Amino acid sequence: MTAHELEITARALVAPGKGILAADESHGTIEKRFKSISLQNTEDNRRAYRDMLFTTPGAEEFISGVILYDETIRQNAHDGTPFPQLLESKGIIPGIKVDLGAKPLALAEGETITEGLDGLRERLAEHRELGARFTKWRAVITIGAAIPSDTCLRANAHGLARFAALSQEAGLVPIVEPEVLMDGDHDISRHAEVTQRTLRIVFDTLAEHRVRLEAMLLKPNMVLSGKECPQQASVAEAAEATLRCMKRTVPVAVPGLVFLSGGQSDARATEHLNAMNSGSAAPWELGFSFGRALQAPALKAWAGQSGNIAAARRALLHRSRCNGAARLGIYSATMEAV
């Protein structure tokens, strides 16, 4: 894929009114979700669940791309069609999570480093052959009394930049995800300070590695109060703080930001996205790349029963429609009454 084609793909992923479905849960993560519906975590159940999500009629009106897991990109739909081909037939761009997860950072208590650079060039070539058109790598940044350290931020930025450069070399659009967690009792100003510091180091490092900004996307956290903070910022305050932070750190050459939901409730993530899109104009598309915030109602409705597939698809389509409206700044709480 040429540089121009990569840019076209990046822009397509942040098309107005659309966003990305993150369906790249590891076996460990999806096991926790399946436990909530008392479902055994088997390959057949994982395939059936993703089949239900990907074959939802009308989802392509609001979903531009889907992030797959390594197992999922190799699986077939119920009718035998490989999942990447199924998504492409609906006009949805297939992508792939390529990192191998966050592990403890040596000699840095409470901090993590994302692994997976070894052998990445070869994995990217294989994933491209399997049908992927974009990639994703997540770094995890924790806020604490004396963290994050510069060492942690630089190490994770290096990993993100190496991943992004290798992805573009392989003809794949990288989605760079440096997530500053909302876990803790910090206030919104502390979350903003750490997010701003993180993004500055990330973009400095991307530049050092010659990553083409026009052919990548950023998947940032929203700037929020910590989960245990006694004073929770309002939707308007969070939207304002998030946009201020992004404008201070993200180059305008980046086509779009696809925000993660990061532990927010389904509706609150949508409200924050809507507030950002209904405010003053931003220099990038402000999209979404939600996992649980899109899937949770569908998972609950499905409950592992084939007889519930229609209800589960309706639940996914509803959340997709709400977030599609939020992309345009026209979402309202009345849309939740279905």
Secondary structure, 3 states (H helix, E strand, C coil): CCHHHHHHHHHHHCCCCCEEEECCCCHHHHHHHHHCCCCCCCHHHHHHHHHHHHCCCCHHHCEEEEEECHHHHCCECCCCCEHHHHHHHCCCEEEEECCCCEEECCCCCCCEEECCCCCHHHHHHHHHHHCCCEEEEEEEECCCCCCCCHHHHHHHHHHHHHHHHHHHHCCCEEEEEEEECCCCCCCHHHHHHHHHHHHHHHHHHHHHCCCCHHHCEECCCCCCCCCCCCCCCCHHHHHHHHHHHHHHHCCCCCCEEEECCCCCCHHHHHHHHHHHHCCCCCCCEEEEEECHHHHHHHHHHHCCCHHHHHHHHHHHHHHHHHHHHHHCCCCCHHHHCC
